[in-house]
Amino acid sequence: MAGKKRDAPTRQAKAKGARIVSAFLDNDEVFRTAKTTGAKVTEPAVLRLKYRPDFDKRDFDRKARDLVRLGQEGKLSKAKSDRDSNSVYDRNNKTMRDRSSVYRERMIRRLTKNGKLTKDHGTRETNKYLANKSLVDRLYYPKRKQPTAVGQGVDADHIQELQLDGEDAYDNLRLMDAWTNRQIGSDISVALRNVPEGHPIIVKWIDE
């Protein structure tokens, strides 16, 4: 099926008050129609990303750039929903844990390897905690507390989103502003609601 190409955000993607949707589907109408009629869509889903003023711009730009590249390499598709996809076995307490949480703890240990600065330990030049205090403080931001603005916390973000068929592996994780990460992830999920599982996706970045 062919759909009319769109060069501007849909009405749903425009501002609702002060909020701008950061992800929308260029050919959403094609997929909505196919979902109703049962027709097969042969063209890829075209996901457009747009910076929101409440985002960390550096983190958003890096995310958008990587997703555009991954789409060009043919690596993106809508993944099957899997609630256990981000789980890893913890040998210490013999339970399954969130891989992102394990990654976060590893980063904290790496950034605080020399311990906190005291009169008997370390100097301002050698103490890792002091040098990385701002980032460590954001890593310690309560995981269960939802950030309400940029800069309140840091997440372990999947470079290739799990919902875009990304692998749940440590080398697919990196730190990202928590608010930006969670909002763009939510916007992408809503944008792809009419796309069937396994369907290929390409990403276009509206860089303004």
N, C-alpha and C positions, 0 to 999 in steps of 0.2 A: 504493500500500500504506500502511496505517496502522500505526503502531507505538505501543507503550505508552510514554507520556512518563515521563521519569525526573527526579526532583527532587534526587537525591543522586548523588555520583560512583559509577561502577561499581566493582566490587571491584578491577579493574585500576588504577583511578584513585586508590585509597586508598594510604596509606603502605606502602611496602615498606622496612621498617627505618625510616630517618629520611627517606626520599625520598617526595615527593608528586608525582604526575604533574600537570603544569600544563594539560594539554589532553586532553579526551576527548569522544567523540561521544555525544550524548544518545540518538540513535536508531541506534546502531551495529548492534543486533540486526536491524533492518529491512534494512540494507545487506548484512549478512553473509548473511542468508537470500536476498536477491535475487541476490547473487553466485553462490550455489549453485544456485538454481532458474532463473536467467535472467529473473526477473520484473523489470518496470520500476517504479522508485520515483518517485512524483510529488511527494512532499514534499521540502523542502530538507533538507540535512544540517545538524543543529544542533550546532555546535561550542561546547563550554563551556570557558571559561578560568578557572583557579583559581591564585591566588598561591601560590608556593612560598617557604618561609622562607629559602631560600638565594639568592633573587633580589634584585636591586635593586628595591625596591618602587615608587619613582617611575617608573623605566623600564618596569616591567611594567604599572603602572596606565595609563600613557600609551599603551602598545601595545594593551592590552585595550580601552581607550576608543575608539581609532581603528578597530579591527577591528569592534567593535560597530556603530559609525556606518557603516562601509563596507558591512557586511552589510545594514543597514537601507536603504541606498541601492541595494541590488541589484547591487553591484559585485563580490561575491565568488563565485568558483566554483573547483573544483579544476582547476588548470592542467595542461596536458600537460607531461610531463617534457622538459626541454631543457637539456642540459649547457652549451650556449653562450649561454644567455639573459642572462648577466651579463658579456658580453664587449664591448670597445670597441677600435677600431683606434687604435694609438699611432703617430702620424706620425713621431715621432722615431726609433724603432727599427724601424718598419714591421712590427710584430707585433700580435697581438690580446692585450689585457690585460683583467684583471678590473676592471670599472667601479667596484666597491667600493674597490679599491686606489687607483685614480686619485682617487676622492673623498677617501680618507684623506689622500693626499699633498697635495691642495688645502687641506684643513683645517689640516694642519701648517704649510704655507706661510702661510696666513692668520693663524694664531695666533702665528707666530714672525716676522712680517714685519720687525720692527725688529732681529732678530738676538738673540743671547744677550747678557746684561748683562756688560759689561766696564768697567774704569775709564775707558776712552776712549769708550764708546758707551752712550747711554741713561741713564735714571734709573729708579728703582723705580716712579715714577709713569707713565713713558712706555714702558717696555720691555714689549712684548707677551708675550715668552716668559716673563718672570718672573711676570706677572699670570696667565698660563694654564699655568704649569709643571706642575701636577698633571694637567691634561687632556692636555697634550702628552706627558708621560711615559707615560700610558696609551695614547696613540695610537702611540707608538714600541714598545709591547709586541710582541715578535716575532709576526708574523702566523701563522707555521707552528707556533708553540707553543700547544698547547691550554690555555686557562685552566682552573684547577681550582676557582676560587672567585670570588665577586663582587669587582669592583674591580681585577682584574689586567690588564685591557685594555679597549679600546673598539673596537667594530665599526661599520662603515657599514651600518646596518640599513635594509632596505626597509620603509617604513611599511605599505604593502600588500604582504604577502609575495608573492614570486614564485610560490610554490606555491599561492597563493590568487588567481592571475591578475593579480598586480600588474605594473605597467610597470617595465621596467628603465631608469629615467631618473634624472638627478641630483636632480630635484625630488621624487622618491619616496624619497630617502635622507636619513637623519639619524643622528647618533651615538647609540649605545646600549651599555650595559654588555655586554661580550663574552660573559661566562658566561650572563647572563640571555637574551641574544639567541639564542645557539646552543642552549641547552636548550629554550626554548619553541618554536623552529623544529623541533627534533627531535621534541618531544612532539606538535606539530600534524601533522607528517608521519605519525607512527605512528597518530594518531587517525583520519586520513583514508584509511588503507590500503584500506578496502573501498568507498570512494566512487568512482564512475566519473569519468573526466575530463570536464570541462565541466558537472558537476552543481552547481547553486546551493547556496551555503552561507550560513547566518546564524550569528551569534556571540552567545552569552550569557555574561555575566561574573558569576562567583560572587565578589562583593565582600564579604569577611569582615574 
